């Protein structure tokens, strides 16, 4: 059933993309509400923004490896 396995792989990749898109969106909303909008000294904001950039770097690395792992080890149906 190669058709079913291909559909499952596509569904898993779509799920991974949506999951990480939601996480990225939540981080952006929290960053805007808690870092950018409050009246803080510029130095504190810069430190917080650098931390958020680090988190984005890690999540991007994790997302790319999740996609690669899913492509490299496709779902197989054992009959």
GIGIMO-V169244 format. One record per run of one state. SS is the DSSP state (H for helix, E for strand, C for the rest). FROM is the first residue (numbers start at 1). LEN is the number of residues. If there is no record, write none. Layout:
# GIGIMO-V169244
ss from len
SS FROM LEN
SS FROM LEN
This chain:
# GIGIMO-V169244
ss from len
C 1 1
H 2 35
C 37 5
H 42 31
C 73 7
